[in-house]
Amino acid sequence: MYRCAAMGKDPSKIKVCPECRRLIEASTMRPLSRNQLGSGIRYVCPDCFKRVLALRKVVRDARGK
């Protein structure tokens, strides 16, 4: 809670990225996939989003060959 206050932003708009556990502004989070229970969508920070999409591309290309 202290870290949110030090950021100088509204604490209700700060979320934790489930992948990297960093604090990130909620408006910048990107939809990644559905959660394991099948309800709702898991949102991650832009860095994790790019990393996971790059990994998915590598897997997709490896399967295609």
MOCOR-V925679 format. One record per residue. N is the residue number from 1. PSI is psi in degrees with one decimal (none if undefined). OMEGA is omega in radians with two decimals (999 if undefined). D_LAST is the distance of its C-alpha to the last C-alpha in Angstrom with 1 decimal. Layout:
n,psi,omega,d_last
N,PSI,OMEGA,D_LAST
N,PSI,OMEGA,D_LAST
//
This chain:
n,psi,omega,d_last
1,-37.6,-3.14,48.6
2,-38.6,-3.13,50.2
3,-35.1,3.12,47.0
4,-42.1,-3.13,46.7
5,-34.4,-3.14,50.3
6,-23.0,-3.13,49.8
7,-21.8,3.11,47.0
8,16.9,3.14,49.6
9,168.2,3.09,47.7
10,118.9,-3.10,48.4
11,-24.9,3.14,47.2
12,-14.8,3.14,46.2
13,5.2,3.12,43.5
14,128.2,3.13,42.0
15,166.5,3.08,39.2
16,129.0,3.09,37.3
17,127.2,-3.12,33.5
18,-18.7,-3.13,32.2
19,-52.1,-3.02,29.3
20,-7.3,3.10,31.3
21,22.8,3.06,34.8
22,153.5,3.04,36.1
23,132.9,-3.08,38.7
24,149.3,3.10,37.5
25,133.3,-3.03,39.2
26,-31.8,-3.10,38.2
27,-17.0,-3.14,37.9
28,-4.2,-3.12,35.0
29,146.6,-3.08,32.9
30,146.3,3.11,29.7
31,129.5,-3.09,28.4
32,-54.5,-3.10,25.4
33,172.2,3.03,25.2
34,150.9,3.12,27.5
35,175.2,-3.02,29.3
36,-28.2,-3.12,29.0
37,-8.8,3.09,32.0
38,2.1,3.11,30.5
39,133.2,3.14,33.3
40,172.5,-3.11,33.2
41,138.9,3.11,30.7
42,126.8,3.13,30.0
43,140.9,3.14,30.8
44,168.0,3.13,29.8
45,162.3,-3.12,30.9
46,-34.6,3.13,29.2
47,-46.2,3.11,27.9
48,-36.1,3.12,26.3
49,-48.1,3.12,24.9
50,-41.3,-3.12,23.1
51,-46.1,-3.11,21.9
52,-39.6,3.11,20.5
53,-35.7,3.08,18.8
54,-40.6,3.10,17.1
55,-40.2,3.11,16.0
56,-37.4,3.14,14.7
57,-41.9,3.11,12.7
58,-44.2,3.13,11.1
59,-43.0,-3.13,10.3
60,-41.8,3.13,9.1
61,-36.8,3.13,6.6
62,-36.4,3.12,5.6
63,-29.4,-3.09,5.6
64,-18.7,-3.08,3.8
65,none,999,0.0
//
